[in-house]
């Protein structure tokens, strides 16, 4: 059984007529998703799930595009020599993108909320490699969810396996489940949010600003704090967002933290010029009901995911003025 999702979005708060074509295709979306399943006697084989009773793989729950016969056969051969471990119950919530901050926060956590509706005390099952991802371990500690890590050298036989499905078709979001992430993890400030926060990518290996110093000087004059999320724990980032009224950043994973902003906050994304495809943060702001602002900037190339940017300082200052006067 599949669930149909229909989404309609508003244009950015500072939309310019000439930029309408960049956002037009993202204003509505329709997609289907799978409902969670409960499997009896499920097998975890490397990165996919097999039901021996049905003689069936559930790769549509473990991979974004499923797996064909040859990849599945290779996994069976690879797992044939592994040792076995049996556990009474577990929850599967990941796919091949999940070791990324954005995808963990916007897809895996929503899958956890659905899994917990079936069994609140069911532990999540994760590969041992996830133990080294601080945002994974810290978020699970905040939730109070137990984890059963499995080694690459073993298969896992689960008596009762809650098999969750991807919450939305990328780059869309399941609004109800995203709201549960906000409700479960965000921290409300004891006073009205006051911070103006700029998330710098100076320490990142890609997608950095060529004129970062000029950006920081401009924003500091406007009362912004310069933040490097690489230096903060997840609880520190969540607390910071709870105190923030304006969030500014380049396209990058740290903008995912808008999940933890107050409802009255505003978001400004510095985007790549002429990019009409990369809308994940516009879409996320829409799912959260946050006013979204943007500037267009010259990238070194058209690939927003890989390029560095020269930020249009005049456009940035204009957008900040518009946010503060709204």
MOLINCOR-V205723 format. One record per pair of residues at least 4 apart in sequence whose C-alpha atoms are under 7 Angstrom apart, sorted by sequence separation. I is the first residue (numbers start at 1). J is the second residue. D is the distance in whole Angstrom. If there is no record, write none. Layout:
i	j	d
I	J	D
I	J	D
This chain:
i	j	d
11	15	7
15	19	7
16	20	7
20	24	6
23	27	7
44	48	6
45	49	6
51	55	6
52	56	7
58	62	7
59	63	6
60	64	7
67	71	6
68	72	6
69	73	6
70	74	6
71	75	6
72	76	6
73	77	6
74	78	6
75	79	6
76	80	6
94	98	6
100	104	6
101	105	6
102	106	6
103	107	5
104	108	5
105	109	6
106	110	7
107	111	6
108	112	6
109	113	6
110	114	7
111	115	6
112	116	6
113	117	6
115	119	7
116	120	4
126	130	7
133	137	7
134	138	6
135	139	6
136	140	6
137	141	6
138	142	6
139	143	6
140	144	6
141	145	6
150	154	7
168	172	6
174	178	6
175	179	6
176	180	7
177	181	7
178	182	7
179	183	6
180	184	6
181	185	6
182	186	5
189	193	6
204	208	7
211	215	6
212	216	6
213	217	6
214	218	6
215	219	6
216	220	6
217	221	6
218	222	7
219	223	6
220	224	5
232	236	6
233	237	6
234	238	6
235	239	6
236	240	6
237	241	6
238	242	6
239	243	7
240	244	6
261	265	6
279	283	6
280	284	6
281	285	6
282	286	6
283	287	6
284	288	6
285	289	6
286	290	6
303	307	6
312	316	6
313	317	6
314	318	6
315	319	6
316	320	6
317	321	6
318	322	6
319	323	6
320	324	6
321	325	6
322	326	6
44	49	5
51	56	5
60	65	7
67	72	6
98	103	5
99	104	7
103	108	7
104	109	6
140	145	5
168	173	5
219	224	5
220	225	7
232	237	6
285	290	5
43	49	6
44	50	7
50	56	6
51	57	6
60	66	4
97	103	6
98	104	5
116	122	7
130	136	7
131	137	7
168	174	6
202	208	6
249	255	7
285	291	7
301	307	6
42	49	7
43	50	5
50	57	4
59	66	5
167	174	6
201	208	5
285	292	6
300	307	6
42	50	6
43	51	6
49	57	6
50	58	6
59	67	6
299	307	6
300	308	6
42	51	5
49	58	5
299	308	6
300	309	6
41	51	7
48	58	7
49	59	6
98	108	7
216	226	7
282	292	7
299	309	4
48	59	6
298	309	6
299	310	6
297	309	7
298	310	5
297	310	6
298	311	7
48	62	6
94	108	6
297	311	5
47	62	7
93	108	6
297	312	6
241	257	7
10	27	7
244	261	7
9	27	5
93	111	6
242	260	6
251	269	6
8	27	6
9	28	6
93	112	6
241	260	6
242	261	5
246	265	6
247	266	6
248	267	6
249	268	7
250	269	6
251	270	6
8	28	4
241	261	5
242	262	6
245	265	4
246	266	5
247	267	5
248	268	5
249	269	5
250	270	5
251	271	6
295	315	6
7	28	5
8	29	7
128	149	5
244	265	7
245	266	6
246	267	6
247	268	6
248	269	6
249	270	6
250	271	7
295	316	6
7	29	5
123	145	6
124	146	7
125	147	6
126	148	6
127	149	5
128	150	5
238	260	6
6	29	6
7	30	6
123	146	5
124	147	5
125	148	5
126	149	5
127	150	5
128	151	5
267	290	7
271	294	7
273	296	5
6	30	5
91	115	7
123	147	5
124	148	6
125	149	6
126	150	6
127	151	6
266	290	6
267	291	6
268	292	6
269	293	6
270	294	6
271	295	6
272	296	6
273	297	5
5	30	6
6	31	7
123	148	6
229	254	7
265	290	7
266	291	5
267	292	5
268	293	4
269	294	5
270	295	5
271	296	5
272	297	5
273	298	6
5	31	5
198	224	6
200	226	6
266	292	6
267	293	6
268	294	5
269	295	7
270	296	6
271	297	6
272	298	6
273	299	7
4	31	6
5	32	6
196	223	7
197	224	5
198	225	6
199	226	6
200	227	6
263	290	7
270	297	7
272	299	6
4	32	4
196	224	5
197	225	5
198	226	5
199	227	5
200	228	6
3	32	5
4	33	7
196	225	6
197	226	6
198	227	6
199	228	6
2	32	6
3	33	5
197	227	7
2	33	5
3	34	6
64	95	7
91	122	6
2	34	5
3	35	7
62	94	6
63	95	5
90	122	6
91	123	6
92	124	6
272	304	6
1	34	6
2	35	6
46	79	7
62	95	5
63	96	6
89	122	6
90	123	5
91	124	5
92	125	6
1	35	6
45	79	6
90	124	6
91	125	6
101	135	7
90	125	6
115	162	6
197	244	6
195	243	6
196	244	6
115	164	6
193	242	7
194	243	6
195	244	4
196	245	6
197	246	6
198	247	6
199	248	6
200	249	7
193	243	4
194	244	6
195	245	6
196	246	5
197	247	5
198	248	5
199	249	5
187	238	7
193	244	5
194	245	6
195	246	7
196	247	6
197	248	6
198	249	6
186	238	6
187	239	6
193	245	5
111	164	6
189	242	6
111	165	7
188	242	5
189	243	6
111	166	7
187	242	5
111	167	6
186	242	7
110	167	7
107	166	7
107	167	6
110	177	5
90	158	7
110	178	6
85	154	7
89	158	6
83	153	7
84	154	6
85	155	6
86	156	6
87	157	6
88	158	6
89	159	6
90	160	7
91	161	6
92	162	6
82	153	6
83	154	5
84	155	5
85	156	5
86	157	5
87	158	5
88	159	5
89	160	5
90	161	5
91	162	5
92	163	5
93	164	6
110	181	7
82	154	5
83	155	6
84	156	6
85	157	6
86	158	6
87	159	7
88	160	6
89	161	6
90	162	6
91	163	6
92	164	6
106	178	7
109	181	7
82	155	6
186	260	5
79	155	7
182	259	6
182	260	6
138	234	6
207	305	7
210	308	7
215	313	7
135	234	6
207	306	6
209	308	6
210	309	6
211	310	6
206	306	6
207	307	5
208	308	5
209	309	5
210	310	5
211	311	7
206	307	7
207	308	4
208	309	6
209	310	6
206	308	7
207	309	7
209	311	7
61	164	7
61	165	5
61	166	7
46	152	7
171	279	7
172	280	7
46	155	7
171	280	5
179	288	7
45	155	5
44	155	6
172	283	6
173	284	7
44	156	5
175	287	5
43	156	6
44	157	6
43	157	5
173	287	7
42	157	6
43	158	6
41	157	7
42	158	5
41	158	5
42	159	7
41	159	4
42	160	7
40	159	6
41	160	6
42	161	6
40	160	5
39	160	6
40	161	6
38	160	7
39	161	5
38	161	6
39	162	6
38	162	5
37	162	6
38	163	6
37	163	5
36	163	6
37	164	6
36	164	4
36	165	6
35	165	6
34	165	6
33	166	7
33	167	7
33	168	7
31	169	7
102	253	5
101	253	6
102	256	6
22	274	7
22	275	7
23	276	6
22	276	4
9	286	6
13	291	6
13	292	6
14	293	6
12	292	5
13	293	6
12	293	6
